[in-house]
Amino acid sequence: YFLQPRENGGKSVKVEDLGSLRLNIVYTEDHVFPSEHYTPLRDLLLQSANVEPVSASTAHVLGEVCREKQEAAIPLVRLFLHYGKIVPFISVIAHAEINRTQDPNTIFRGNSLTSKCIDETMKLAGMHYLQVTLKPIIDEICTEHKSCEIDPVKLKESENLETNRENLRHYVDRIFSVITSSGVRCPTVMCDIFFSLRESAATRFQVDPDVRYTAVSSFIFLRFFAPAILSPNLFHLRPHHP
């Protein structure tokens, strides 16, 4: 960043009035060997989808020993995506998690290795899909600056509750419409993962006809579309948080 004094109405600024700048620098040294050194580990990880039970696989064990599941999910997803094996891997770990779930209402609600891997896959494979689906309406909302505040306590004197409610309803309808009509643009890898989730959930909870949908909506809505709408800057839909 190029640092310079703030505009001061053309007046000169004394050096002592410029303030100070503090830097906190952390140095991390990583030793990276030639790729052939990692071949045995890579092959071991890629075999994880074929190990029974999957809890004994290298990838699953890695997810258990990492303090943060995200630390394991990010490199695992990149590896499996690169070799075209992400769908079978996520399918088996998701199937195992579903079988451990007792209540269909809590399906995929925890921050497990499965949920973190699917989150990361959606970010990598679904970023363009998110851009073409949501970015136009998000840009429109941010440009128009129409008030959507419907809490009477937070309402400004110049605002009308009914007008704001209509603004909000209009935007929600538009967003819901673009999402529900975007199925043909959803990346194949995401569709394949969601199909696997649906089948596993329907088999596990046969008495609950809705679980096949909630298993999918737990990700596509709660972990993909909704966060992107609330924080579009984190999904590269906007340069800054609105």
PyMOL commands that set and color helices and strands:
alter all, ss='L'
color gray80, all
select helices_A, chain A and resi 15-17+35-46+48-50+54-56+58-65+69-82+86-100+104-106+113-125+127-144+161-180+183-185+188-204+211-230+232-235
alter helices_A, ss='H'
color red, helices_A
deselect
rebuild
show_as cartoon
